[in-house]
Amino acid sequence: MKAHARYRASWRAVLTLLPAAVLVVTSHAWGPPVAAAASAPAGADDAYDGSDMWLRYPPVEDPGLRDRYRESATSIVVENAGQNPVHRHTRNLRMEPGAREKLVATSLEAARDELDRGLDGLLDRDVPVTERPGEPVPDGAVVVGTPGSSPLVRESVPAADLAGVGEEGYVVRSVTRGEGGYTVVAGNTEVGALYGTYAFLRLVQTRKPVTDLDISESPKIRNRHLNNWETVRLYAGNNADGTGGLNGENGSVFNFAATGPSAGRNLPVVLDRYIVVARALASTGINGITVNLVNADNVYLTDAYIEQEAALADALRPYGVTIALSINYTAPTDPRFAPDTLTEAQLDPYGDAFRGWWNRRARTIQQAVPDFTGFTVKANSEGQPGPQDFGYDHGDGANGIGAALEPLGMTVYWRTFVYDADVDSDRLKRAYLEFGPIDDEVQEDGSEGRVAENVFLQTKNGPLDFQAREPVHPMFGRMENTNQALELQITQEYTGQNTMLAYLGPMWQEVLRTDTYATDEDGGLLEHRRVGDIVDGTAQGHPDTAIVGVANLGNAANLTGHHFSQANLYAFGRMAWDWTQDSGRLADDWVRMTWSNEGPVADTVVRMMTGSWEALAGYQTPLGIGHQFAADVHYDPYPSQWFVRDDWSPVYYNRADSAGLGYDRSPTGSNLAAQYFPVLRERYSDIRTTPEDLLMWFHHVPWGHRMESGRTFWEELVGRYQTGVQYVTWMREAWDSLEPSIGARRFAEVREKLAAHEADARNWRDTCVDYWREFSGRPMPVDQGPASASVVVNGQEHGGFDLSEDSYTIPVPAGASPEITEVRTRDPRARHEIVSQAAGVPGRAVVKVTGTSPFGPLVKNYVFEMVPGTQ
Ligand code: BDP
C-alpha cells in the first residue's frame, strides 16, 4: 500500500497546482486580457505550423508534475499487439517517401504507438514499450488491450465491468496491487482500447490526475461520421485564396487525381496528413467518413477509384474509421460504367435493373473494402437528379438503393436538404412537407412509415442551411418511424470561413439540448425529447443512430485553414461521442492539448472561444434574421441582394419594410410554426413568447417592438451588431497579450486573421445597419450597451455616442485643456482606461472601455479628436 499511498499524496499536490480554470469556464468575472506568463511553455515552438493538430505532446512544463506522471507511466505494455491484423486490400500500400507517420496493421499497434509517442513527448523521456512484461507487471505500467489479446487485461478488469461498455467503449482503471499498481486501458474490441488510450493520454495532455482512475465510457451514438465535401466550401486548401490548387493538388485532404509535381502523391500512396487525420478522428471517436462531395462525381464509383478508396480505407482501418461514398442517383446511366449501364427508363427504384445495378457496384466496392459503410445521397436538391425526375418520391428512391445495399449490410444516408419551390412558398417548410407524409404512411402490414430500416434520413440541424443560429429542424422527433441522422456543418461556410475565429461547440450544444417537446401517440410529452435524445435513439427507441459533420479538412499545413477551426472538428467528434458534454469543457481540453497548459493563457484562449459564436451571430445575423450573405460565396453581407431565385436571396429572408424586419412564419404568415410539436408551435406562433434570438425566424418584427431589455427592437438590433464587433475587438487584444506564450508562427497567423476578422465584422455591422436604417427611418441609437461611456473635458460631459463610429469629435474652447478628467461608464461594472490624452488642440485621446455581455467581455476603444471650438 505504501507506494500507492505515495501516489495519492503526490496527487494531492498536483491538484493544488491545477488551476481552478479547468472547471470554471463559464463562471468568470471577465477580466482584462491576462498579462503574459513569465515563461513560455515548452509547446511554444516558433516554427510549428499546427500540423499535429491536438496530438502534439510537448513536455509537461512543471518538473514536479512531470515526475509524478513519470511514476504513473513507467512502461507501456501491449500484449499480442499484432495478433489481429486488420484487412488490407492494397498490396503496395505505402507511405509517401520521407514520411514521419507510419502504417500500422492493428488497432492495438496504433494504440501502442500513440502511447509511445505521447508519453515520450509529454514525459520527456523514453518510456519503454513491451509485449511481455514478465511477472509481476511493473509498477506504473500502462497496460492496453482487450480480454482476447491480453491475459493481463483479462485478469485486471472483470468481464462484467467490460460488458457494460459495448463494442466501442472502454474502461480505464488504476489497479492497486500490493504496494504498487498499474493502469489498465481495456476495450472489448481493439478499437475500444484505442479510444481508451486517447482518453488516457488526454488526461496527461490536460494535466489531470492519472491515479485512482475508474473511467467507463461508451458512445451514445453509433455512427459518428464526417462528410468530406472535398474542395467545396473548403477553407483549408493550401494556396493563398484557400481553395487549393498548389502543386497540382486540388485542396482536398485526400489526393485521388493530383497532377504535375504531386502526380506521385495520389492514393495508394499514403500521405502523412492522412494518418494525422486518422489519429485525430480516432482520438475523438469519429468512426466514418464519406470521402467525396455530396454533389457526387460518378468517377468515385469507377473501378480505378475504388482501388484508391480501398487504399485509403486500408490506411484508416486500424484507427476505427470506415469509409462511405456520396453517389449520384443516375450513376447507372453513366457511360463510364459501360457495358454495365442502364437507360433512364430502367431507373425505376422498384425495378430489378436499378436495384441490381446498385447492388453490383456496392458489391464490387465491398470486395475491396469489406467494411464499406454505404452511400450518402443528395437527390432532387440543388440540381442533383433524383427519383422525382422519374415519377417517384424520396421514399421510393431511398428504399430502392436501400434494398440494393441491404444484403450487403450497408446503409443509405438520404439527405433531406430539399427545397422544391413548388411545394410551398416558404423554403423552410418544404422538407417536412415532402418527408413527413412518407413517415406517416400506413404500410400493408399495418405499420407506419415507408422508409426502410437501413436508411437514415440525414437532416441539417435547422430548416434553412447552416446559418449561425437557426431554430432546430421541425423534422426532429416528427419522423417517429424513420431513422434520423443529424447533419452539422463543421466547415465554416456561413460562420466566417477561414478568416473568423468562431468556435461552434456552443452552437451544437444549443442544438442538441433543444427541447423538441415531442409527444407520443396520445399527445403526452416524451420523457426524453431533446434533439440529442432523438438522435441517440433514446427518445423514440431507434436502434441505429447517426450524427454527421460536414468536415473542414483540407491540404493546408494545419489541415483546417484557421488554427482555431481545428477546435470545431475536435468538438464535433467529442459531442458525437457524447452529446451531453459541455462545449466549454471541450474547449478547455482542446486548448490545453493545442496551445498551452499555463492556467491564465489557457483560460484566456478558452474565453476567446466560448463567446465567439454568439458574437458572430450578433454581428452577422442577430435576433434570428437568416441568410444575409452575398450570394454563393457566403462570407460578406449583402442584405439588399436579390439573386437568381427568391430563396437564395437575402431580401427573401429579411422582408425589410417600413413596418419592420423578419419573416412571418407564425399563423398569420407561412405558419412554419405549425410543423413543430404543440409547445414549440405555440411558443413560436406568438411574438411575445418567441425567444428573442429566434424572433425574426418567426415574425415580421415592428421597429418599435419592445424587447426584454426595455429597448425598442431597432435599438436592440443595432446593439447586437455593435456588441458582436466589440467582442471581436476584445478577442484581438486578448490574443495580442498572449504573444510571449505562443509559438511565433501560429501566433502571427492567428493575429493576422483576427485583424481581418475585426474589419469584416465591422463591415457586417455597418452594411446591415445602414440598410435597415433606410427602412426603419429611425435615428442611430446612442450611448446604449455595456461598453457605453461619456467623458468629461474642461468640466463638460460629452456623451451621446453612436457606438458604431470609430471616432468622435470634441470641441475644446481656446485656452482650455483637452484633458479627459473623468470617464463615466453607463454600466457600473464596466472598466475604463485612458490610454492616451491629447497633447494639445487639435489632438487625439483614446479611452478603452471594457464591458461585459452575456457571452463574454467587450472592448470599445473610443478615439476622441479634440478640435478647436465652443462647447
Ligand atoms: C449549402 C452549400 C452547398 C451544398 C449544400 C448541401 O452552399 O454548396 O452543396 O449546402 O448541403 O450550404 O448540399
Residues whose N, C-alpha, C, O or C-beta is under 5 A from the ligand:
A	BS01	BDP	V294 F417 D465
